[in-house]
Amino acid sequence: MITNRPPNSDHIWHQWKTVVAPSALSPTASAECDELSALFAFLSARAGIRGVGLLWPTENHTVAAWVLRQSAGAIRVVIPTTQIFLDDSDYWGTRKFDPWLRK
């Protein structure tokens, strides 16, 4: 389990390199919100998706956020990469915290 580290996906990649027989039925890596958010942002950037970054809704939790620029203005979509603020019914764009509270 990766925990209490800065938002960086390197440790997830390291876990994945040690997997001998990947399975869709069992985890291949384990990490907290900081690392998962960083992984999401990294993979999004590699896929050419612009405007994805990290958001700290509180001082000790990180989520990914996606800013979509439209003619009517910007929309910030919160990516649920932490369970701290979420219930089973919460999905993309949850309004559990203000996505514009922090830059």
CORDAVEN-V47510 format. One record per backbone hydrogen bond with DSSP energy under -0.5 kcal/mol. NH is the residue of the N-H (numbers start at 0). CO is the residue of the C=O. Records with the same first field share a line. If there is no record, write none. Layout:
# CORDAVEN-V47510
NH = CO ; CO
This chain:
# CORDAVEN-V47510
1 = 29
2 = 0
7 = 5
11 = 8
12 = 8
13 = 9
14 = 10
15 = 11
16 = 12
17 = 13 ; 14
18 = 15
25 = 22
35 = 31
36 = 32
37 = 33
38 = 34
39 = 35
40 = 36
41 = 37
42 = 38
43 = 39
44 = 40
45 = 41
46 = 42
47 = 44
48 = 43
49 = 47
52 = 64
54 = 62
56 = 54
57 = 60
60 = 57
62 = 54
63 = 78
64 = 52
65 = 76
66 = 50
67 = 65 ; 74
68 = 66
69 = 67 ; 72
72 = 69
74 = 67
76 = 65 ; 74
77 = 75
78 = 63
79 = 77
80 = 78
85 = 82
89 = 86
92 = 77
93 = 90
98 = 96
100 = 97
